[in-house]
Amino acid sequence: MRYLSTRGGMAPIDFADALVEGLAPDGGLVVPEEIPVFTGDELAGIAGAAYPEVAAVVLNRFVGHGVVGLDPAAIAEVAGAAYGPDRFDHADVVSLRPLDDGLVLCGLSHGPTLAFKDMAMQLVAGLLELVLGARGERMTVLGATSGDTGSSAEHALAGSAAVEVFMLSPLGRVTPFQAAQMFTITEPNIHNLVVRGVFDQCQDLVKQVTGDTAFKARHRIGAVNSINWGRVAAQAAYYLYASLRVASPGGVVSFAVPTGNFGNVYAGYIARRMGAPIHRLVVACNENDVLDEFLSTGRYRVRHPEEVVTTSSPSMDIAKASNLERFVYDLTGGDTGLVTDLFTGGSGFDLSSQSGWDAMAGARMVSGSSRHADRLATIRTVWQRCGVMVDPHTADGITVGRRFVENGVPMICLETAQPAKFAATIVEALGEAPPVPARWAGLLGLPQRYEVIDPTPQAVRDAISEASWTRSGGGRAG
Ligand SMILES: *Cc1c(COP(=O)(O)O)cnc(C)c1O
């Protein structure tokens, strides 16, 4: 399978390069030349398979043939380990549990850091190790996190001999549980840089540091953030798995997806194109409703950092939706010129006056937003009626999903985190603290390791230069 840029300025690369590079050099996002489609027989096979097998089958199609380090046997082995019982706390990896009113809760947060990010990150980390191992290379992962991505990436890559991780997080802005998940990691290849600033500044710092091409090349800096195609591919697997298990023969399901960067719901859109029996994709936003506005009007207005509201579903507090560019690329039939026009400058556009807006109807994507009071009410009703405690993000999905329930079409609500990560909001909703899974008991009492830095690119560069393997003249794994 060959991969291109949504902006047309990149010679085709293979899956392994897409995985290591992350972003295309022309500023666009990496997309496959075509989306693989499963036959009816293949879908029947997926419907009966255990989760790690489904993930491997999906990944194989996105990798294609002849990619160094990534043959089907190796991928199957990595998937088996990524979703193994020592990492996922549920025998099925992904759980499916009926709620009320035709809703089904799809549990995606049984992994090491209790958020759905583990579903992709565990697999991507394993694939990265394979590729780097086959090439005898090392790399530096530089990322920014508002909480979940960072801990998921760190836990997936902790102890890796080939990858050094530098993760920026905003001082005092992640929950105590999320901070402890990151800062208690003892493996020396994990570096927590706590920035005196907000999340958007962390993200800007990553951009500034990677924009220094000489520095980027010297340290072989790559990203495993939500724009990495490997993550989209890995996430498509649970849409196939859940839809094929829940849909009645010949029937369809809809999905309600708590959305921030549009990565998760975009994977659902891809899964449908691969043949998953999906009717509607419900995009659930919180108070930061950039995407709800876009999907209902065609107008995409990137928010200024100071317009971003801090909410009780913080992993969806975004100013722009990084993966939207891929969706617009698809809607416009791969019109790289138009995508370049629309996304250069980065302040937004109005698609309703462009070719591509008509295609929106066929995308069967609907949207809504949920506020603090909605999420508290949903956490309460789901607890009272079904005996299930959901986290604030999952509650946003359920809140909006309920608005779009149709007769005879199960609404699968994606559970994106466990309530233990967002204890304060659960206490506010239910008057009691969420249970902490046994393996994380005592977390808040463990010693923490991190470095506080000023919000300047130089501070980040210094931290990388001091700690990195490149200091000792490396570049190849020893
Ligand atoms: C990251 C995250 C989201 C948003 O996912 P996107 O892929 O950015 O749309 C929602 N909920 C939780 C708990 C998350 O960690």
The ligand as a MOL file (V3000), in Angstrom:
LIG
                    3D

  0  0  0     0  0            999 V3000
M  V30 BEGIN CTAB
M  V30 COUNTS 15 15 0 0 0
M  V30 BEGIN ATOM
M  V30 1 C -8.3640 11.6370 23.1910 0
M  V30 2 C -9.6660 11.4620 23.8640 0
M  V30 3 C -10.8720 11.7950 23.2180 0
M  V30 4 C -10.9120 12.4250 21.8400 0
M  V30 5 O -10.4480 11.5760 20.8280 0
M  V30 6 P -10.0770 12.1460 19.3790 0
M  V30 7 O -9.4630 11.0160 18.6660 0
M  V30 8 O -9.1380 13.2960 19.6310 0
M  V30 9 O -11.3380 12.6060 18.7570 0
M  V30 10 C -12.0410 11.5320 23.8880 0
M  V30 11 N -12.0580 11.0050 25.1400 0
M  V30 12 C -10.9260 10.6800 25.7860 0
M  V30 13 C -11.0100 10.1260 27.1680 0
M  V30 14 C -9.6780 10.8920 25.1750 0
M  V30 15 O -8.5480 10.5770 25.8160 0
M  V30 END ATOM
M  V30 BEGIN BOND
M  V30 1 1 1 2
M  V30 2 1 2 3
M  V30 3 2 2 14
M  V30 4 1 3 4
M  V30 5 2 3 10
M  V30 6 1 4 5
M  V30 7 1 5 6
M  V30 8 2 6 7
M  V30 9 1 6 8
M  V30 10 1 6 9
M  V30 11 1 10 11
M  V30 12 2 11 12
M  V30 13 1 12 13
M  V30 14 1 12 14
M  V30 15 1 14 15
M  V30 END BOND
M  V30 END CTAB
M  END
